[in-house]
Amino acid sequence: MLDAIHQAVFKFQREYKSDQKSNQKSDQKIYALMEQDPTITIQELMLRLHMGESGIKKQIAKLKKAGRLVRVGGAKGGRWEVQK
């Protein structure tokens, strides 16, 4: 029984660390995709990165707050400006 608990805790810790690492890289992936295609949509980002809408929006907000990303124009006809 103790062994099963230990294995479950170990698995959880490994997955948690993996999620942290992938989250740190998600903003970089979004940044690179927007740099390549300034008209990319959130839906396209979701498909390419296998992320949910809220995760994409969270990373975009992080990039905007850091001054690395600006939205120019409206939601349908606008584009992303990547700041270097």
N, C-alpha and C positions, 0 to 999 in steps of 0.2 A: 504494500500500500504506500509506504513512504517513497519507494522507488518511483511509483507512478506519479506521485505529487511532484517529486524532484524533476522528472522528465517534462511534466506539464509546465512547470515554472521555467525551466530552461528553454523550452520551445517558445513560450511567451516572450522571454527576454530577447531571444534571437530575432523574432518577428518584429518586436518593438524597435530594436536597433535598426533593422532593415527599413522600417517605415520612416524613421528619422533621417536616414541617409538619403532615401529616395525623395523625401520632402525637401531636403536641402538642394537637391539637384533639379527639382521640378521647375523652380523659377528660372534656372539657367536654360532649361530646355525650352520653356515658353519664350524667353527672351530671344533665343536663337531662331526659333520658328517665326517669330514676329519680325525679326531682322530680315529673314529670307522672304517673307510674304507679309507685308504690312496690312493687307486686307483680310488676313486669316480671321475666321470667326471662332467664337467660343466652342461652338459645336464641332468644328474641325479640330480644334485643339483637344477636345475630349476624345475624339476618335483616334487621333494620332498618338496621344500620350496615355490612353487607357485610364483616364481620370474622370471623376465626376464633375458636374458643373460647379458645385460649391468649392471644390478643391482648386479648379482653374481660376475662379473669381477671387479666391483668397490669395493665390500667388500673384495675380494681376494687381490686386490692391497693394500687395507688398512691394511690387516693382514700381508702382506709381508713387507710393509713399517715399521710396528711396530715390525718386527723381530719375529713374532709369527708363520710364515708359510714360508716354503721353498719348491720349486719344484725341484725334483731330477729326471733327465732323461728327455726324450722327451715328446711331447704332447700326443703321442699314447701309449708309453710303460712306461711312468714315473709314479711317485707317489708323494704324498704330505708328507712332514715331518713337523709334528706339533712340535713347539718349546715351551717348558714350562717355 
